Amino acid sequence: MDFEYTEEEETFRKEVQGFLDENLPPRDQRGKGFMSNWLTKVREKRWVGFSWPPEVGGGGGNLMQQVILKEEMSKRRAPPLGTCMMGLAWVGPAIIQYGTEEQKQRFIPDILDSKYHWCTGYSEPNVGSDLAALQCKAVRDGDHYVINGTKIWTTLAPIASWISMLVRTDNFGDADAKHEGITALLVKLEDPGIEIRPIENMAGDKVFAQIFFDNVKVPVENRLGDEGKGWAVTISSLASERSSIGEVTSMYSKLETLKSLIKTTEYNGKPASENPEVRRTVARFEAKIEAMRLNGLRYLTRQIKGEPLSSETSVNKLHRASLEVEMSDFALEVLGPAGLQLREQGGSVDNGKWANDALDWPSVVIGGGTPNIQKNIVGERILGLPKD
Amino acid sequence: MNFGFTEEQTLLREQARRFLDDEASMSVVRELMHSDQGFSTAQWQQLANLGWLGLIIDPDHGGVGLNWVDLIVVLEEMGRSLYPSPFISTTLAASVLGDLGSDEQKKDWLPGMATGQQIATLALFDRHGDPIAENITLAAEEADGLVLNGTKQFVADAGSADLFITACRSGGSLKLALIPRTAEGVSVTATATMDRTKRTGALELSNVHVAANDVINLSNDDLSRIVDKGVVAITAEMVGAGEQVLEITTGYARERIQFGHPIGKYQGVKHTLADVYVDVESFKSLVYYAAWTIDHSPEELPRSASLAKAYASDAFAEIGINGVQLHGAIGFTEEYDIQLYLKRSKWARPIFGDSDHHYERVARMAGL
């Protein structure tokens, strides 16, 4: 065991820090053109799509460099590296792994340049955790597919230009062969026959939507991977850093905010931080976050040594999910009635941050696999228990 | 950056596993735990021959001179087997002498401990509470050394120890007195605990004279380092024991059929076991790091040790209960091994501080 970084790694860290000193002014000093300037600058550094191969315009960063970049960025609470969130997280890696040369040239540069948004079409009204049972269907008609059906809870759909979606092209109604016959398609959301109805979430935001497809024609060249083999596309194994180090840094800064909150919030005329139960709870959060950090480093070590990870990342996902829920809920408990105003209601403490957080967690906790599904994954893939 | 074990450490783990599988199967462990002595003298000699008793003792005093990351590899495996012996007590005592002892004290005791001739233990606290320094209340009179009168309760492995490193206070300061079992005025009452693989006892001191060169001055920082090492040792055993609960219980859940299916298919069982996995993985990471800080980043030890023990104390207590509960009635029988792990979880929780104690310490260190 050693927790030192090599000279090259330290040099890279200094490069990132130097860049941030130069290009990341304090929040209140960021002018109008800040964001577009930021995006240009990080793009020039090739830090957008940093883990992607240089041939497609990525940064070709190795695992340790990816960790360092994420860590430094989240320490300084820097804006995201690129605004095409879904493209960078999911669609881009899938296109790089499964796409044709033509698809790579057509889509990857736009994702890297944050030209427009992507969304991913998985869930359907009757298909959630059991994703492979999806029914939205596409029928081949010459050089086109014709899609009929619906997708729901599609994050970013109201502002996205393209969707990467899973449709059923075969094995209709055959539950035993449901993983076969699924095909991945890239669809332009302006195409005729598409209707997007935004859905308001409990925090009052309209970030997700239901999308209806009525005889939507999609050219065959927009198919990602082989027909009927779309299930594999959802689980792109493109090597990228999965230690959750970046998340840990932001969990730690949330913990710091929570610590100041309990010091400044009074109960019975005394700071809440003097209450033993409050102290214990915050220390318990710290233990979980530190466990996440160290779990991440153990898994990262295994990745560096070239040992394949199974589903160990579910461990930190489960911690993150419970922390997201518990930390914001705990803040509201400490604040009492003062915690109940949302940002837009003039939130009296920290601009309503805690109230909004207490309603925002499902986007992190439910999106990408609910805690119950994560526990199934741990139980079945790691512990070898029989499938449900 | 490398948060993994070296090849040598992996070999050490294999060696430990082999020894414990060959020499300390559950039936042997059960035999030992029901014996008066509580451990095997013959095996103690084998541990010495394997180099484990001198693992962290420096080579000048007959040891192997390895560090705490090596040590926890062995402890994890001992925990997995619930192996009964005064190994942790002797190792902690050796570590105290190595850090704080005079040349003469080291020469007197360490070589004998490495060869298995001498068993030692710590007799630190007289009460439960916080801050820990105040838990040492035994008062010593100064008289060309110290004179001690009183009783130390809950001394680990009191029955087998040849040397008691005994904490006391004289004047305003803390001291450690090296008291051989054979010293005049020493008497020991030994007993098992609920976890029969762990022994305890009372050390009674009646006008015991301790020569000045058998006394060590103890600062509060020294004391906290001793306790933190104890924390790391106990928690490393909890990792192995926790993993074994998971192993036994997932095995059972794969085979036990109810309602036409193995019970591990049902989410009530599956999710509980997934929670156990998440917890063991997590306090494992925490204690590995704490062990590393002992030799490489001592200023980080207090926080790391407390985070590990706090997390593990709560989690392992729950794991012990879940292990028994998921087995149903058979888990409750004496004959079945899972209940032995529940008893270990009860034993491990308060030793060197429970989660309340350690979380409070974390809060204090965080400036709350």
Interface residues (C-beta under 8 A of the other chain):
Chain A: M1 D2 F3 E4 Y5 E9 M64 K259 I262 K263 S273 P276 R279 R280 V282 A283 R284 E286 A287 K288 E290 A291 M292 L294 N295 L297 R298 L300 T301 R302 I304 K305 E312 V315 L318 H319 N372 Q374 K375 N376 V378 G379 E380 I382 L383 G384 L385 P386 K387 D388
Chain B: M1 N2 F3 G4 F5 V69 L246 T250 A253 R254 H261 P262 G264 K265 Q267 V269 K270 H271 L273 A274 D275 Y277 V278 E281 S282 F283 S285 L286 Y288 Y289 W292 H296 S297 S304 L307 A310 Y311 S355 D356 Y359 E360 V362 A363 A366 G367 L368
